[in-house]
Amino acid sequence: MLQLKAVTLSALVGVFSTSLLAAPSPITDSQKETAEQLIQTALKSDMGYDIVTSLTTEVGPRLGGSEAEARARNWGAELGRELGFDRVSIEEFTMPFWDRGHLHITLTSPYQQPLYGTALGGAAPSESEVNADVVYFRDIHALTDIKDSELKGKIAFVDGDAMVKSQTGAGYGQANQRRRIGWQHAQRGGASALVVRSVGSDSHRFPHTGMMSKNGDEWANIPVIAVSNPDADHLRRLHQANKPLSMSLHSESKWKGEVSSGNVILDIVGSEKPEEIVLIGGHLDSWDLGTGAVDDGAGVAITTAAAALIAKLPTRPKRTIRVVMFGAEEVGLLGAFAYAKQHEANLANHVVATESDFGAQTVWQLVSNVNSDATQLVDDIAKILSPLGIIRGGSDIAGGGPDIIPLAAKGVPTIRLNQNGRDYFDLHHTPDDTLDKINPEELAQNIAAYAASIYLLADTDVDLKGAK
């Protein structure tokens, strides 16, 4: 009798524990089935690869504010109409335009050797040919210690280390300091120009460009050039051998006044709550050295294709799905800030936002920053994505992607489908960012993950906003 009671009690405890752990899912069987169908359809579809092929081939490089970026906006709007989006619009904004111009840079001592370099965004031109001795700095910290006017008439070279390859891109923020703020200290020191090691993880003679930071409202008034990692390695070896270094350089990069840019907006209007918006996107502009396939043609293709597959369903999801092809991201998130400003009065209706902007390799993790009551919804979405090799990450990870930062700062909830970025900083901002670096099967896995998760977020009645 005692044994029977023990077994019965154990069984009751087991049932009670299971009931606590297995709360009813906010995802219905029908929604789950539709999400799984979207995954299978996306994995078999070439739509995303066709989109990024079209963008990189028909438009090419798309520097923010350039004529090419304007052509890209027209391309994006026409694509939206072709794919059957319910609303298509372009929201323009003005921006200052920086142009790279021509550059040459050559090592002149201890011997003549051309270097592979590129001007950094926001850099000034050289008034004439710069011929000067080079002062070597092992890293950005060494440069920040210089005294005012200490570098007068010299070229400063800031070394550092190539980034370690990483799935998450760890190390980029620290390495990027030489690109972002190096000019401020070189200019304070009176240098005629600044040369830095490229911020990247590759060993090819492809320099990485990228935008510098302003100092208040001031941009650099000296040339600032990034050289490839092998060239930086060469300069380090010469310095370590106590060889005198000098360079000759001439750069034509400069600001060219105010121009127009814009965001392309593609909407699938919700069937029951059209005023509530699930926002996804990528950035339409790119740096001008490559064709912007990985950064960020892939993100545009992934999010547009995912939404287009949802649009083909027999019934629209309850909430509106909005794809934003952000303009002028590379030169300071200008499109993102313009969107947040233009839609400020309606941000309360933006129930969640995310961006694809970390290449084209497979998604491996889902993270979120939503209302705590909505966390189970995201947990259950992750379970549906798990056959794609995606795991559930943190539920308090703010962000959603670079262009989502201004929205997140205003309280818009976010998710992010984190991609494997191991090769991202090999290609990032270089001439090597071209279509051949994209694997169609990996791109399709991204689209499958976005299609399923965005559909479920748009079709749910769960409130994702509110207290975290």
N, C-alpha and C positions, 0 to 999 in steps of 0.2 A: 504493500500500500504506500509506504514511504517512497519507494522507488518510482511508483506510478505518478505520485504527486510531483516528484523531482522532474520527471520527464515532461509532465504537463506544464509545469512552471517554466522549464527551459524553452519549450515550444512557444509559450506565450511571450516570453522575453524576445525570442527570435522574431516573431510576428511584429511585436511592438517596435523593435529596432528597425526592421525592414520598412515599416510604415513611416518611420521618421526619415529614413534615407531616401525613399522613393516617393518624393512629392510628385504630384501630377505635372506632366510637362506642359508648358504653355504652347508647345507646337502640336497641332492636331495631326492625326494620321494622314489626312489628305494633304496638309502642308508638307509633311515629311516626304510623302510620295512625290509631290511636285518638285521639291528640292532635289531629291535623288534623280529624278528624270532630267532636270536641268544639268546636273553633274554629268550624266551619261551623254547628253546631247553636246555639251561643251567639249568633252574629251574627244568627240568625233568630228568637231567642227574646225574648219580652216578660217573662220571669219576673222579672228584676232590677228592671225599672221597676215592675212590679206590686207587688213587695215594698216598695220605697221609697215608692210611693204609699200603700200600706196603712199603713205605719208613720207617715208624716207626717200622714195624714188621720184615721186611727182613733185614734191615740194623741196626736199633736201634739207640742208642746215637752216635753222630758224632762229637767228639771234633776236633777242627781245627788242622790239621797236623797229625792226628792219622791214624792208619790203617783203622779204621771204616769210616773216611771221604774219604779215597781213594776208599773204596768199594762203598760209596755213589756216587762218581763221575762216576764209571762204571755203577751203577744202573741208574743214570740220563741219560747217553749217550744211554744206551740200551732202556730206556723208550722213548727217542726222536725218535729213529729209529722205534720202535713199533707204535708210534702215527703218523708217516708219515711226520715228519719234513724234509724239503728239504736238510738241511745241519746240521750235528752234529759234534761237535768237543770239545776237552778238551784243555784248555790253562793253562799250569802248571806254577807255580812260587814257589820260595823257601821261607821258613819262619822259625823262631825259634819255637821250640816245648816245651810247658809247660805241665807237667803231674801232676795230683792231688796227686797221691799216697795215702797212708793210713793216717788217722787222728784219734786221740782221744782227747777229751777235757772234763774235769771234774771239777766241783766246789768242792773244798776241805775244804773250811771254809765259813760259820760256820758249815757245815756238808758236807758229800759226796753226790753228785748228778751228774749223767752224763748229759751233755749238748748236744744239737743237733746243730752241727756246720759243716761248710764246708770251705775249704781253698779258698781264692780269687785268681783269675787268676794273675799270676806274682809273687806270694808270694814265699818266700824262705823256706827251711826246717829248722826245729830246729836241731841243732847239736846233742842234747841229750834231755832227758826229761826236760821240763821247769816247775819248781815248784816255784811260786812266788805270792806275794801279788798283789791285783788288785787295781789300781787307777781309780776311777769312774769319767767320764766326761759326763755331761748332754747332750752335743751336740758337733759337730765338731768345733764350734767356741771356745768352752772352751779348746779343745785340741790345737788349733793353738796358744793359748796364753802362752803355757808353755815355760820355759827357756831351753836352751841346757843342756843336761845331767840330767835334773830334774827327769827323770823316770828310772834312772839306776837301773837295777835289778828288775824292776816291770813289770807287765802286764797292759797295758792301755786298758780300756773298754770304748768305745764311744757309748753312748746311742742315743737318738733321739726319733722320733715318727714313728709309722707305717704310711705308706702313706694313705691318704684318697682315697677311691675308686672314680674314676672319668672316665667319658666317654672319655676324651682326654688324660688321664695319667698325668694331671697337678700335679706337686709336685715331679716328678721323678728326674728332674735335680738337685734340691736343696738337696733332700734326698741322692742322689747318691754321694755327695761330701765326705761323710765319707768313702765310699768304694773307691773312686778314689784317694783321696789325704791324707787320714788319716794316712797312713803308713809313709809319709814323715815327719810328725811332731812327731809321736811316735818314729821313728827311730832317729830323731834329739834329742829327749829327752832321748835317751839311753834305751828305753824300750826293754825288752827281747821278747815281742810279742805284737801284737795288736788284740783285739777282738772288733767287731762292731755289732750293731743291723743290721739284714738283711734289705735290701732295698726292701720292698714289702708291700702289703696292706692286707695280709692274717693274720689269727689268728691261723694257724696250726703250728705244730712243724716241719716245713720243712724250712731249711735254704736256702737262696738265694745266689747263687754264682754270679760271674761276674768278668770282667777284671778291674784291677786297672790301673791308669795312671803312665807313667814313669815320672821321674824327670830329664828332659834333656834326657840323654842316660842311666840313671840308673834305675834299678828295685829295689824293696825292698830286703833287706838282712836279714829280720826278718820274722817269720811266721805271716800271717794276716788271721784271721778267722772270718766269719760271723756266728752268732748264730740266731736261729729262733726268731720270735717276742715274743712268749710266754716265751722263756728262757730269752730274754732281759727284759721283764716285770718283771720276777722273780728277776733278778739281781737288777733292780731298787728298788723293794720293800725292798729287803734286805739292800740296801744302805740307803734308807729312814728310815729304822728301826735301823740305826747305827750299823749294824752287820759287823764285819771285813770280807772282801772278799779275798779269794785266789783261785788259780786254778792250775791244772796240765794239761799240754798239750804236744802233740808230733805230728809233721806234717812232712810228707815226700815229700811234693810238691816241684818241682824244674824244672829248665830248662834242656833240654836234647839235645841241639844242633839243627842244621839245618835239615829240612825235606822238602818234597814236598807237596804242596797243589795245588789247581787249580779251575778254573771256567769252568762249563759246558755251552756250547753255542748251542742253538737250533734255527735255522732260518727257517722262512717261506718266501721265496724269492718273492719280489714284482713283479707284472706283468708289470708295466710301469716305475717305478722309483726304481729299485732294490738296487741302491746305497744309497737311503735314508732309515734310520733305525728308527723304533719305538721300543724302548727298554723297556722291562718289566722284572720282576724277583722277586726272593726271595733268601734267603741265605740257602745253603745246609747244612752247619755245624750246630751243636747245642752244648749246654753244655751237660756234661756227666752224670748229676744226673737223668734226665728223658729221654724220647725218642724224645724230640724235636718236638712234634706234633704241639703245638701252636706256638712255636718259633724255627724254622720257617718252619716246614714241611707244615703247612697250606699255607704259602705264595708261596712255590714252587708248591704246588698242584693247587692253585687258578690261578696263571699266566700260568702254563703249560697247564692246562685244557682249559682255555680261548683261548689260541693260537691254541690249537688242534681243538677246535670247529670251529674256523675261517678257519683252513686248510681244513676242510671238505666242505666248500662252493664251488659251481660250478666254481667260478672264484676267483683267488687270489686277494687280495687288491693291490692297486698300489704300496705302499711302503713295504719294508721288515719289518716283525715283528720278533724281536729277543728276545728270552727268555734267560736270564742269571741266572743260578743257582750259585750264588756267593759262593766262598769258604772262610773259615776263617774270617767270619764277626765278630763273637763274641770276637775274640782276637785282634780286632783293625781295622776292615774294610780292611783287607789285600787283599782280593780278589777284592774289589772295587777299591783300589788304583792300583793294578796290571792291572786291565782292563783299567782304564783310561790312564795308562802309555803305555800299549801295543797298544791301539787304538788312541793314541794322534793325529796322523796325519790325522785321519778320523773322529774326533769328530764333525767337521763342518757338516757332513752328518747324525749325530744323531739328528733327528728333535724333539724328545721328549722322556722323560724317566720317569719311575715310578717303585716303588717296593711295594709289599705287605709284611709287616713285623710288624704287630701289632695284631696278633692273628687271630681268626676265627669267631668272632661275626660279625654281619651285618655291611655293609657299610652304613653310614648315610649322608656323605657330600663329595662333589667334590670340590677341590681347584686347583688352577693352577698358573703358572708363565710363561706365553707365550707372544709372540709378541702381542702388544695391538690390532693389526688388526685381530688377531686370537681369541680374547676373545669371540666374538660372536659365533664362532664354539663351544667353550667349554660351553658357555651358552646354546646353542641348544642341545648339548650332555646331559647336566644336565636335560633338559626337557624330553628327551627320557628316562632317568634313573628315573625320578620322581615316576613312578608307583612302583618302588622298595623301595620307602621310602627314597630316596636320595635327599638332597637339595643342592643348589648351594652355595658354600662358597666363600672365597676371590679369587680375580684374580691376586693377587700379593704376593702369599704365596710361598716362595722359599723352596726347599727341595726335595720332591719326595720320600723320604725314606732314611734310613741310608746309604745303598750302592750306592745311587744316588748322595750323597754329592760331591764326587770328580768330577763327570760329571757336576753337576750344577755349581760348582766353575769354570769350564771351559766354561760356557755359554750355556750348553745344557738346553733347556726349559724343564719344568716339570709339571706334574699334580700329584695329589694324591687323591685316593679314601679312605677317612678316615673311619676307622672302630670304632665301639663301643668298647672301651678298658676297660670297667668297671671291668672285671674280669682278665684283662691281668696281672696285677702285683700281683695277688694272685698266679699265676702259673709260672711266668717269672723266669727262671733260677733255678727252684726247681725240686725235684723228682716228683712233682705233675703234671709236663708238659707231659701228656700222652694222647693217642688217645681218650679216653672216654670223654675228655673235649670238643671235637668238635661236634657241632650239624650239621648233614648233610644238613639240610634245610638252615641254616645260611651260611654254606660254599657255597652252590649252589647260594645263592643270591650274594655273592662276585664274583663268576665266571661269573654270568650273567652281572654284572656291568662292569667287566673287558672286557668281550668278546665284548659287544656293544661299549664301549668307545674306546677300542683299534682298533677295526675294523674301526670305523669312523675316527679316527686319521690317520690310515694307508691308507685309501681310498680317503682322501680329497686332493685337490690341494692347500689348504690354506697353506701358509708359516708360520710355528709356530716360526721360529727363527727371529732374528733381534732385533731392539731397543724395549725395553719394554714400 
